[in-house]
Structures are given as structure tokens and as C-alpha cells.
Amino acid sequence: MENRIREKALADERCQVGAVETSDGVYRVNSERCIGFGLCISTCPTEAIRMERRSPESIVAPPHTEYDWYRERARIRGIDYSKYIPD
């Protein structure tokens, strides 16, 4: 769920993954991009942001290795990284 942020403050500048977005002067947290680090929460002066627990089926397990992460990202993006990553 996207949370509305009434004041920009530092929340959008503190997000490492760019999950705080703006449209027509309204700031929102994009739950698809959010990794739950929480800096936006600690810097929001109006306390308009809160954490919401994700459902167990929506949580993606971290990859076992860095190469597994690269392979999965390539697969999702439709990119052939096979010549760059060893099997």
C-alpha cells in the first residue's frame, strides 16, 4: 500500500532506493521499491509514514550468492548475462 506523505521534508532524500515518489505535489512511498530500511520514517516531521508488515507470500528470500542475484535480475529484465557470469 502506498502511504501519503504530507510534507516532503528529508524523507525522499534519505531513501536509498528511491521509493519515495511525488506526483502533483503529493509524496508517496512505493511499496514495490521499498526495502523497509526506515530512514524516511525517522526523518518525517509529521509522522505520516509507518511500516506495514508484508504478507509472507510477498516476501522474496535473498539469493544465496551474489551471482544468483545477478542471474535473477537478468532473468527478470530479459537480459542475457551468461557471458558475464560463470555457471
C-alpha positions in Angstrom: 0.0 0.0 0.0 1.3 3.5 -0.8 1.5 5.8 2.2 0.8 9.5 1.6 3.4 11.9 2.9 2.1 15.3 3.7 5.4 17.1 3.8 8.5 16.4 1.7 11.0 17.1 4.5 14.0 14.8 4.2 12.1 11.6 3.6 12.6 11.4 -0.1 16.2 12.5 0.1 17.0 9.8 2.7 15.6 6.8 0.8 18.5 4.8 -0.6 16.3 3.0 -3.2 14.2 5.9 -4.4 10.9 4.6 -3.0 9.6 8.0 -2.1 7.9 9.4 -5.2 6.0 12.6 -6.0 3.0 13.3 -8.2 1.1 16.5 -8.3 2.9 17.7 -5.1 1.8 14.6 -3.2 4.6 12.3 -1.9 4.1 8.5 -1.6 6.1 5.5 -0.6 6.2 3.0 -3.5 5.8 -0.3 -1.7 7.3 -2.2 -4.6 10.6 -0.4 -4.3 10.6 0.0 -0.5 13.0 -2.3 1.3 11.9 -1.3 4.8 15.1 0.4 6.0 13.1 3.1 7.7 15.1 6.3 7.2 12.0 8.0 5.7 10.1 7.3 8.9 12.8 8.7 11.2 13.0 11.9 9.1 9.3 12.6 8.5 8.3 15.5 10.8 4.6 14.8 10.5 4.8 11.1 11.3 2.8 10.4 8.1 4.8 7.3 7.3 4.6 4.0 9.1 5.9 0.5 8.5 3.5 -2.2 7.3 4.3 -5.9 7.6 4.3 -7.6 4.2 2.3 -10.8 3.8 4.5 -13.9 3.9 3.8 -14.8 0.3 5.1 -11.4 -0.9 8.4 -11.6 0.8 11.2 -12.6 -1.5 14.0 -14.7 0.0 17.5 -13.2 -0.5 19.7 -15.0 -3.0 22.4 -17.5 -1.8 25.2 -15.8 -3.6 25.8 -12.5 -5.5 25.9 -14.4 -8.7 22.4 -15.8 -8.0 21.2 -12.3 -7.5 22.7 -11.2 -10.9 21.1 -14.2 -12.7 17.7 -13.4 -11.2 17.9 -9.7 -12.0 18.9 -10.6 -15.6 16.1 -13.0 -15.9 13.5 -10.5 -14.7 14.8 -7.9 -17.1 15.1 -10.2 -20.0 18.9 -9.7 -20.3 21.4 -12.5 -21.2 24.2 -12.1 -18.8 25.5 -15.6 -19.3 28.8 -14.4 -20.9 29.5 -12.2 -17.8 28.5 -14.6 -15.0 30.0 -18.1 -14.6 27.7 -21.0 -14.1 
